[in-house]
């Protein structure tokens, strides 16, 4: 599901952790009736993401929470949200431990900085991000092809494959998130 390589899976796991950690604060309290649709959106994203990494139990509970949110079943949400948040927290902690993430494992050397003499790939990734955000498929494909032909970096090639996979599955937001994280490493 994540490109067929260990490195690609590790990258997806790392991105999953960041995304889940960003969403955890929202899951720390029972949603009010007026924020139920936002709650459903958050849980839906975690349902899909956790399924894609093989976290079946987390995904299954997210399915139930999403259905409960859509049905307005606050009793189920009140009973299970704390458990879900704890499972998600433990999952991210276990993934981070397994990956032994540290500063040296981030892809800092993948892109030149915007001010380096080799800033063309950086600007092309910015252009790719804009195309993903506007969902311009021909433009996305053109930029991905050009980047794929220009790079010799195997790690960057794997990331480009991940982006391509997300585009193929019409997960433009997920693809954009990959590009945003890659661009953030060059700041």
Buried (B, 14 or more C-beta within 10 A) or exposed (E): EBBEEEBBBBBBBBBBBBBBBEBBEBBEEEBEEEBBEEBBBBBBBBBBBBBBBEBEEBBEBBBBBBBBBEEEBBEBBEEBBEEBBEBBBEBBEEBBEEBEBEEEEBBEEBBBEEEEEEBEBBEBBBBBBBBBBEBBEEBBEBBBEBBBEEBEBEBBBBBBBBBBBBBEEEBBEBBBBBBEBBBEEBE
